[in-house]
Amino acid sequence: MTIRTGTRTAQRNELMWALLFIVPSLIGFIVFFAMPSVRGLLMSFTNWDLLRPAKFTGLANYIKLLSDKEFRHALRVTAYYVVLNIPLQTVIALGMAVMLDRFTKSTFIRGILILPWLLPNIIVALLWLWMLDPTLGFINQIIMSLGFERQPFLGSVTQAMPTIAGINIWRHAGYTAILLFAGLQNIPKDVYEAAAIDGADERQMFMGITLPLLRPVLIFVLVTSLIGSFQIFDTIVITTKGGPVDATRVVYWYIYEYAFVRFKMGYAATISVALFLILITITVIQMRYFKADTSDLD
Amino acid sequence: MRFRFNALAIALVLVSSMLLAACGGAAAPAAEPTAAAEPAAEATAAPAEEPAAEAPAATDAVTIRYGLWDGNQQPAYEACAAEFTKTNPNIIVKVEQAGWGDYWTSVQTGMVGGTAPDVFTNHLAKYPEFASKEQLVDIQPFVERDGVDLAQYLPGLGDLWGRDGKRYGLPKDWDTVAVVFNKDMLDKAGVTVEELNNADWNAKDGGSFGQIIKKLTIDEAGKNALDADFDKSKVVQYGFVGGGSGGAYGQTQWSHWAVSNGFKFNDGLYATKYFYDDPKLAETIQWYANLNLVEGVAPTLADVRSLGATALFTSGKAAMTTDGSWMIGSYVNDAKFVTGFARLPKGPEGRKSMFNGLADSIWVGSKHQEESWQWMKFAASPACANIVGSYGVVFPAIQSGVDAALKAYGDRKVDVSAFTAQATEANGTFLFPVTDFASEIGPIMDATMDSIMLGEKPAADALKAANDEVNALFQ
């Protein structure tokens, strides 16, 4: 969109208004994002232990990181979570969005879908922690009444991570569905009508129209949920604290452990910077690969 | 509306803001590292050089914030605080309580943010780190100035809080470990308390204590674990429940088994080498893990994690456990059956319990260090020990307080001699292993012990690897 400008004063006027609107969020960005980020970066070159003055240690933390087996383990565990979480969540959300778009206009149902996402993470994690409790949990009561064996869920090395992924899929699928639904609403209905006249069935319409035209929104959803997924932390704090053993010691928990259990703030910052670089790389690749800034609607 | 945004730019901003905000979140409250540490440095210098200079009594009432984590002890220390203010009308003590986990988080962040309590209950696993980070007031000059008699405390307790001529706490209480049993279950299985008190134990087959555990484990068909037809997948009553994997110290979980088997943690106060690779520890931990993994006479680690061993015991799911003396009240009050306390079984090296104690410390950031010292001195004095003892929640570090506690337990018809006999028996106790790097040893040993308890790794291999990792911290 281009703006036709009348006079220079009008232009200056507009700039002033623009700045006025930008400033509040800019201040927020600088105070809460930019400054802590720079500080975090600086911290990663020190041995700060939270209580004593920091000493500059150069690249020592980064060198340590390169040979840190636990860090690599944390990355693997995180990747495992992302792989469990993202595909299933996206597919479920897409299914729900398509159904919303095609079969109902009910805002009530949309409201219900988004409800789990409106609950605070901590509450969701606590609820599931109780429901999945190996001895007293509601879910195990059902499993046992059906004649199966009790499951440890979060208490088992193999089941813990899939369980956490499940909890977060439950929480986020509805919200993701609403985002995708908004994208679906932008696809002109006449395209579908034309396809219907040509005799396309639901599946063909989905593959040939819905998916391609939804791409920019889908990419946006994928990128944000992927980043969110890498940042899995609160559910783990409540449910497993990185355990059992180290089965759910994801990168964020590892950072937290270094910062607030081992008091190695400097090294914790180093891991954060490394994670930041990894995520930026993934995002750029994703963007390039899916050409997210163009739409087939143009 | 069309999607024409520059997605790449938006995504980049998103990534950087989401991610860096998260790691910055850690940084933000911390503020200036140097600024936070400065008052600390000044504060340490002051009392060390000239404690007397701060002595003149303030005319206005000063409020001292006092932190503790054990809610059961709060009423006792509030009573002490009231007594203290009677003789020191210018000092008011405000008692603040938070559960173990939150407590340490708030103390630590409080030290950074300048809001830590003036005086706080300290733990042997925590204080060396605070001391080395210059967060604790060295009270040795105060002790010398006021002539505090360190001999009034039970032997060994005072020394735990000193290092290189400096002192960071005065002992308040002590604890030992004993066997907790469900008397009804014992009776039903025909096991006498006498039998339990005289039981022996070894890491190979559990000794007669192992037999008692089996006798007390009962499956759905009513068969106990000594029966050939016992079905370990259908247990309705476990003979024993351990308090989890126990991490680096296993204070109430495995330390008594391991040390009575000849294991020692290290060579004493501030040692720089651990012996977690000792085969004697490995066989002990394997026995402990196998109670569940192989024999099925104890619940899984997941079950213990979910409810806690204490709850499993008090809800009648297990016949016995081992726990510390500070938990006596909880067992007696929470269980709907008769609970008793028996001696630890006699291991190859005798009966051994960890002997641990708490003390108060003064935070260097306190603006009222003299007043804090006055309170701390009172909290570790016979006057307060007698008050705390009379509440019957812990054993105070001074003998007259212990007598008061014994009387309180006696009035409630609770026999706690299993704990006191352990404390007074020759070579009956070993001290909590105090060393540097506790906060780093913790996560290593937690994961290691969990992996053994869950049957992921054999004890010998896991402990060998963990020991290397732990000892590397000291190099």
Interface residues (C-beta under 8 A of the other chain):
Chain A: F29 F32 F33 M35 P36 S37 R39 G40 M43 T46 W48 D49 L50 L51 R52 P53 A54 D133 P134 T135 L136 G137 P152 L154 G155 S156 V157 N186 P216 V217 I219 F220 V223 T224 I227 G228 Q231 F233 G243 P244 V245 D246 R249 Y252 I255 Y256 E257 A259 F260 V261 R262 F263 M265 A268 A269 S272 V273 L275 F276 L279 I280 T283 V284 Q286 M287 R288 A292 D293 S295 L297 D298
Chain B: M1 R2 F3 R4 F5 N6 A7 L8 I10 A11 L12 L14 V15 S16 S17 M18 L19 L20 A21 A22 C23 G24 G25 A26 A27 A28 A30 P33 T34 A36 A37 A40 T105 Q108 M111 V112 E129 K133 E134 Q135 T300 L301 A302 D303 R305 S306 L307 L312 S439 E440 G442 P443 D446 A447 D450 S451 L454 E456
